[in-house]
Amino acid sequence: MISTPQSALHCEYMVERCKFNSTELKDMEYIYSHYYNKIEYIRFSSSVGKYVGVTEFGENLAKHWNNDTEELNSTRSKIATYCLNNIDIHDRAILAKSGECVTPLSGQHPAMLVCSVYDFFPTKIKVRWLRDGQEVYSDVTSTEVMPNGDWYYQTHSHLEYKPRSGEKISCVVEHASLKSSSDKSTSESTPLTAIGASILTLGLILLLVGYIFYRWKARGQTRTHTHRPVNSTSYQSC
């Protein structure tokens, strides 16, 4: 991990990575990247065997470095000298450790809200919950700030609650990238009673329309029976 003062205007750094998906290490790949202000401009990959430019400047630099046989061979050997030579250390320090179990909340509440914040930098961020304008402190759990892998970060906050009619629950995010205090991400919960009331209203409207149609049809049939001609018999006196 590379940390720099927040006051720094520009930063250039190099990152070495060893990628593999199995304990047999048959698919290991060594990647060596150069970044400037979080933008990768050139990369070496052992699977390719040479430098590849990501930006226009990186392409020109890759041509120069790929013509340097000594430099290129030294970088190619890093998959053995850097990755394979240190894999035992990495395995004991990182891979062999299991993740820490997180005990869930009591589960006595019937609903949960999740507020997720993605792609922010720097890492300092504050996520809090408001219920009808008042900050909520209980039944709240939050993850640590986690890297995305592209030099940006993400975090998640969970709130367990019992829905109440008409309440407003908001997730408020405070971060240096937001322009002002009013520029905050807010998500509101939808009361279940409002959904039920909407469904009930729609049902009543459909019932009323059906009743009017039935009365109109019944009235038309009555009029038809009233004006039906009646057969008559004529009598003639002798």
Summary of the structure (lengths in Angstrom):
residues: 238
radius of gyration: 35.6
end to end distance: 127.0
largest distance: 141.7
contacts: 520
relative contact order: 0.08
helix: 30%
strand: 29%
